[in-house]
Amino acid sequence: MELKINREKIMEGVRLILEGIGVDPNDENFKETPLRIAEFYEELLSPKIGDEDYKYFTSRGDLVIVKDIQAYTLCPHHLLPVFYRVYAAYIPSGKVVGVSKIVRLILDEARKLSLQEQYTENVASKLQELVESSDVMVVVNGIHYCMRMRGVKTPNAEVVTSAIRGKFRDYALRMETMRLMGFE
């Protein structure tokens, strides 16, 4: 879901929140807060990666893994921070892209408000398109501050999701990939 950021509406909303919690939005310490938060949302939720011409390299089909990519977003239910560690693997079908393209794809997809399960599926689908291979595997480990700060208040809970496609459905390949990703 592509978001259209409206800075003025965000600022208006933040002013209302400040008033709602008993803070004077005109107080010297809080005067710039609505603008700062609007700029933060623009930075966090605006796509940075456009459609680029990707340079391809030939490959004979060996496993490619990019691991421990750190991305962040906001929980769509509570607008609290979510930190992801993302692991992506694919088997080239004759083409390999530069790993920075994979990292950019992962970071760009995090700029959309979505549940972690959908984020994981979206990364896997876009990775399939990018590398032109149906053999992809994506694992996302999420730290959700909505779970840590409110509700169940579980300070150490993490959420793990995966999208397994093509040859990675084979148990032995999946386990070898998990081992190489650092999951023992």
C-alpha positions in Angstrom: 0.0 0.0 0.0 1.6 3.2 -1.2 1.0 6.0 1.3 0.3 9.7 0.5 1.8 11.7 3.3 0.0 14.9 4.3 2.3 16.8 6.6 -0.3 19.3 7.7 -2.8 16.6 8.8 -0.1 14.8 10.7 0.9 18.0 12.5 -2.7 18.7 13.3 -3.1 15.2 14.7 0.1 15.5 16.8 -1.1 18.8 18.2 -4.4 17.1 19.2 -2.5 14.2 20.9 -0.3 16.7 22.8 -3.5 18.5 24.0 -5.1 15.2 24.8 -2.3 14.2 27.2 -2.3 17.6 28.8 0.6 19.2 27.1 0.4 22.7 25.6 1.5 22.4 22.0 2.6 26.1 22.1 5.0 25.5 25.0 8.6 26.2 23.9 9.6 22.6 24.5 6.9 21.2 22.3 6.4 23.9 19.6 8.4 21.9 17.0 7.1 18.5 18.0 4.3 18.3 15.4 6.7 19.2 12.6 9.4 16.8 13.8 6.9 13.9 13.9 5.5 14.8 10.5 9.0 14.8 9.0 9.7 11.5 10.8 6.7 9.9 9.2 7.6 11.3 5.8 11.1 9.9 6.1 10.0 6.5 7.5 7.0 5.9 5.2 8.0 7.5 1.9 9.5 5.2 -0.7 13.1 5.9 -1.4 13.8 3.3 -4.1 12.4 3.9 -7.6 12.3 1.4 -10.4 15.9 1.1 -11.4 17.7 -0.6 -14.2 19.2 -3.6 -12.5 22.6 -4.9 -13.6 22.6 -8.6 -13.9 25.5 -11.1 -13.7 25.4 -14.7 -14.9 25.4 -17.5 -12.4 25.4 -21.3 -12.5 22.6 -21.6 -9.9 24.5 -21.5 -6.6 22.7 -20.4 -3.4 22.8 -16.7 -2.7 22.0 -15.5 0.9 21.9 -11.9 2.2 21.4 -12.0 5.9 20.9 -9.9 9.0 19.5 -6.8 7.1 18.1 -4.4 9.6 14.9 -2.6 8.6 12.3 -0.7 10.6 8.8 0.4 10.2 5.7 1.1 12.3 3.0 -1.3 13.5 -0.1 -0.6 11.4 -2.3 -1.2 14.4 -0.6 1.1 17.0 1.9 3.2 15.0 4.7 2.0 17.3 8.2 1.0 16.1 8.9 -2.5 14.7 12.5 -3.5 14.1 13.1 -6.3 11.6 16.1 -8.5 10.9 15.6 -9.9 7.4 17.3 -12.9 5.8 16.8 -13.5 2.1 18.0 -16.4 -0.1 17.5 -17.4 -3.7 18.8 -19.8 -6.3 19.7 -17.9 -9.5 18.1 -19.1 -12.7 21.0 -17.7 -14.8 21.0 -14.1 -13.4 22.3 -12.6 -10.2 21.7 -9.0 -9.1 24.0 -6.9 -6.9 23.2 -7.6 -3.3 22.6 -3.9 -2.7 19.5 -4.2 -4.9 18.2 -6.9 -2.6 18.9 -4.8 0.5 17.1 -1.8 -1.1 14.1 -3.9 -1.9 13.9 -5.1 1.7 14.3 -1.6 3.1 11.8 0.0 0.6 9.2 -2.6 1.4 9.5 -1.8 5.1 8.4 1.8 4.3 4.9 0.6 3.8 2.5 0.0 6.7 1.8 -3.7 6.7 1.6 -6.6 9.1 4.8 -8.6 9.4 3.2 -11.6 7.7 2.3 -9.5 4.6 5.7 -7.7 4.7 7.4 -11.1 4.5 5.2 -12.2 1.6 5.8 -8.9 -0.2 9.5 -9.2 0.1 9.5 -12.8 -1.2 7.3 -11.8 -4.2 9.4 -8.8 -5.1 12.6 -10.8 -4.7 11.2 -13.4 -7.1 10.6 -10.6 -9.7 13.9 -9.0 -9.1 16.1 -12.1 -9.4 13.8 -13.8 -12.0 13.7 -17.0 -10.0 10.9 -18.8 -8.3 13.3 -20.3 -5.8 13.4 -17.8 -2.9 13.2 -18.0 0.9 12.7 -15.0 3.2 12.8 -15.1 7.0 11.9 -12.0 9.1 12.5 -11.7 12.8 10.5 -8.8 14.2 10.7 -6.9 17.5 7.3 -5.2 18.0 7.2 -2.4 20.5 3.4 -2.6 20.6 4.0 -6.0 22.3 6.8 -4.7 24.5 5.3 -1.4 25.7 1.6 -2.1 25.9 -1.0 -4.9 26.0 0.8 -8.1 27.0 4.1 -6.2 27.8 6.4 -9.0 26.8 9.9 -7.4 26.7 11.7 -10.3 25.1 9.0 -11.5 22.6 10.0 -11.7 18.9 7.9 -12.7 15.9 9.4 -14.9 13.2 7.8 -15.2 9.8 8.9 -16.9 6.6 8.0 -17.2 3.0 9.4 -20.4 1.3 9.0 -20.8 -2.4 10.2 -23.2 -5.1 13.2 -25.5 -4.3 13.4 -24.2 -0.7 10.3 -26.4 0.0 12.8 -29.3 0.0 13.6 -29.9 3.7 17.3 -30.5 3.3 17.9 -27.4 1.3 15.7 -25.3 3.7 17.7 -26.6 6.7 21.0 -25.9 5.0 19.9 -22.4 4.2 18.7 -21.8 7.7 22.1 -23.0 9.0 23.9 -20.7 6.7 21.6 -17.8 7.7 22.7 -18.4 11.3 19.7 -20.3 12.7 21.0 -23.4 14.4 
